[in-house]
Amino acid sequence: MGRAATALAETLAWRKANGIDYILEEDFSAAEGTGKAQFFGRTREGHPILVLANRRHVCPREPVEREREVRYAAYLMEKARSEGVLTDKLVVVLDRYDSTNAQIDTSTFKAVASMLQKHYPRPAGAYDHLSDEHALLDGLEDGQGVFGCIHVAKGG
């Protein structure tokens, strides 16, 4: 089996194991109420922009809380797809303005980035990677996945 077929099989198994086809039925109103993740306009090329406001994020203390954060990210992707906001590309802006060091949550961000890269792949040739060394993507390969990431420096 080729790499693409293997990746597709893994994603289908992940979707089934995690109930992704029914995730829009879950209640994420508490997470949505924080305003920590919002779609905000589009790039010049027409790609949706997801802004992650770090100042509104509360770091998970338990593994189950971290998993809920990753599920919330999957929920956002599925909701955006169902509403026609997300078709092939996504730009994620990590806004650290007015955030504290206690709100830096590298583990959750890496788990979300990994989930996006593995299970929300781009169509062939439809992705331009936007990143910088401060985007908390250490250890992840450039050019994989549906999203680009832009880091907004912490304000002072």
Contacts in CASP RR format, 6 or more apart in sequence:
PFRMAT RR
TARGET T0000
AUTHOR 0000-0000-0000
METHOD contacts of the structure
MODEL  1
MGRAATALAETLAWRKANGIDYILEEDFSAAEGTGKAQFFGRTREGHPIL
VLANRRHVCPREPVEREREVRYAAYLMEKARSEGVLTDKLVVVLDRYDST
NAQIDTSTFKAVASMLQKHYPRPAGAYDHLSDEHALLDGLEDGQGVFGCI
HVAKGG
1 9 0 8 1.000
7 118 0 8 1.000
7 121 0 8 1.000
10 118 0 8 1.000
11 118 0 8 1.000
11 119 0 8 1.000
11 121 0 8 1.000
14 20 0 8 1.000
14 118 0 8 1.000
14 119 0 8 1.000
15 21 0 8 1.000
15 119 0 8 1.000
18 71 0 8 1.000
18 74 0 8 1.000
20 74 0 8 1.000
20 78 0 8 1.000
20 119 0 8 1.000
23 71 0 8 1.000
23 74 0 8 1.000
23 75 0 8 1.000
23 78 0 8 1.000
24 75 0 8 1.000
24 78 0 8 1.000
24 79 0 8 1.000
24 82 0 8 1.000
26 71 0 8 1.000
26 75 0 8 1.000
28 72 0 8 1.000
28 75 0 8 1.000
31 37 0 8 1.000
31 68 0 8 1.000
31 69 0 8 1.000
31 72 0 8 1.000
34 56 0 8 1.000
34 57 0 8 1.000
34 58 0 8 1.000
35 53 0 8 1.000
35 56 0 8 1.000
36 52 0 8 1.000
36 53 0 8 1.000
36 54 0 8 1.000
36 56 0 8 1.000
36 57 0 8 1.000
37 50 0 8 1.000
37 51 0 8 1.000
37 52 0 8 1.000
37 53 0 8 1.000
37 72 0 8 1.000
37 73 0 8 1.000
37 76 0 8 1.000
38 50 0 8 1.000
38 51 0 8 1.000
38 53 0 8 1.000
39 48 0 8 1.000
39 49 0 8 1.000
39 50 0 8 1.000
39 51 0 8 1.000
39 80 0 8 1.000
39 85 0 8 1.000
40 49 0 8 1.000
40 50 0 8 1.000
40 51 0 8 1.000
40 93 0 8 1.000
41 48 0 8 1.000
41 49 0 8 1.000
42 48 0 8 1.000
42 49 0 8 1.000
43 49 0 8 1.000
43 91 0 8 1.000
45 89 0 8 1.000
47 89 0 8 1.000
47 90 0 8 1.000
47 91 0 8 1.000
48 80 0 8 1.000
48 85 0 8 1.000
48 86 0 8 1.000
48 89 0 8 1.000
48 90 0 8 1.000
48 91 0 8 1.000
49 90 0 8 1.000
49 91 0 8 1.000
49 92 0 8 1.000
49 93 0 8 1.000
50 76 0 8 1.000
50 80 0 8 1.000
50 90 0 8 1.000
50 91 0 8 1.000
50 92 0 8 1.000
50 93 0 8 1.000
50 147 0 8 1.000
51 93 0 8 1.000
51 95 0 8 1.000
52 92 0 8 1.000
52 93 0 8 1.000
52 94 0 8 1.000
52 95 0 8 1.000
53 95 0 8 1.000
54 94 0 8 1.000
54 95 0 8 1.000
54 96 0 8 1.000
54 97 0 8 1.000
54 99 0 8 1.000
54 103 0 8 1.000
54 104 0 8 1.000
55 95 0 8 1.000
55 96 0 8 1.000
55 97 0 8 1.000
55 98 0 8 1.000
55 99 0 8 1.000
55 100 0 8 1.000
55 103 0 8 1.000
57 99 0 8 1.000
57 103 0 8 1.000
57 105 0 8 1.000
58 103 0 8 1.000
59 102 0 8 1.000
59 103 0 8 1.000
59 104 0 8 1.000
59 105 0 8 1.000
59 108 0 8 1.000
60 66 0 8 1.000
60 68 0 8 1.000
60 69 0 8 1.000
60 105 0 8 1.000
60 108 0 8 1.000
66 107 0 8 1.000
66 108 0 8 1.000
66 111 0 8 1.000
69 108 0 8 1.000
69 111 0 8 1.000
69 112 0 8 1.000
70 108 0 8 1.000
70 111 0 8 1.000
70 112 0 8 1.000
70 115 0 8 1.000
73 112 0 8 1.000
73 115 0 8 1.000
73 116 0 8 1.000
74 115 0 8 1.000
74 119 0 8 1.000
77 86 0 8 1.000
77 90 0 8 1.000
77 116 0 8 1.000
77 120 0 8 1.000
77 146 0 8 1.000
80 86 0 8 1.000
80 90 0 8 1.000
81 87 0 8 1.000
86 146 0 8 1.000
88 122 0 8 1.000
88 123 0 8 1.000
88 126 0 8 1.000
88 127 0 8 1.000
88 146 0 8 1.000
89 122 0 8 1.000
89 126 0 8 1.000
89 127 0 8 1.000
89 128 0 8 1.000
89 146 0 8 1.000
89 147 0 8 1.000
89 148 0 8 1.000
90 116 0 8 1.000
90 146 0 8 1.000
90 147 0 8 1.000
90 148 0 8 1.000
91 130 0 8 1.000
91 147 0 8 1.000
91 148 0 8 1.000
91 149 0 8 1.000
91 150 0 8 1.000
92 147 0 8 1.000
92 148 0 8 1.000
92 149 0 8 1.000
92 150 0 8 1.000
93 149 0 8 1.000
93 150 0 8 1.000
93 151 0 8 1.000
93 152 0 8 1.000
94 109 0 8 1.000
94 135 0 8 1.000
94 136 0 8 1.000
94 149 0 8 1.000
94 150 0 8 1.000
94 151 0 8 1.000
94 152 0 8 1.000
95 152 0 8 1.000
96 104 0 8 1.000
96 151 0 8 1.000
96 152 0 8 1.000
96 153 0 8 1.000
96 154 0 8 1.000
96 155 0 8 1.000
97 152 0 8 1.000
97 153 0 8 1.000
97 154 0 8 1.000
97 155 0 8 1.000
98 154 0 8 1.000
98 155 0 8 1.000
98 156 0 8 1.000
99 154 0 8 1.000
106 136 0 8 1.000
109 136 0 8 1.000
110 136 0 8 1.000
110 137 0 8 1.000
110 138 0 8 1.000
110 140 0 8 1.000
113 136 0 8 1.000
113 137 0 8 1.000
113 140 0 8 1.000
113 147 0 8 1.000
113 149 0 8 1.000
114 140 0 8 1.000
116 145 0 8 1.000
116 146 0 8 1.000
116 147 0 8 1.000
117 140 0 8 1.000
117 144 0 8 1.000
117 145 0 8 1.000
117 146 0 8 1.000
117 147 0 8 1.000
120 145 0 8 1.000
120 146 0 8 1.000
120 147 0 8 1.000
121 144 0 8 1.000
121 145 0 8 1.000
121 146 0 8 1.000
122 145 0 8 1.000
122 146 0 8 1.000
127 143 0 8 1.000
127 145 0 8 1.000
127 146 0 8 1.000
127 148 0 8 1.000
128 148 0 8 1.000
129 142 0 8 1.000
129 143 0 8 1.000
129 148 0 8 1.000
130 148 0 8 1.000
130 149 0 8 1.000
130 150 0 8 1.000
131 137 0 8 1.000
131 142 0 8 1.000
131 148 0 8 1.000
131 149 0 8 1.000
131 150 0 8 1.000
132 150 0 8 1.000
132 151 0 8 1.000
134 151 0 8 1.000
134 153 0 8 1.000
135 149 0 8 1.000
135 150 0 8 1.000
135 151 0 8 1.000
136 151 0 8 1.000
137 149 0 8 1.000
END
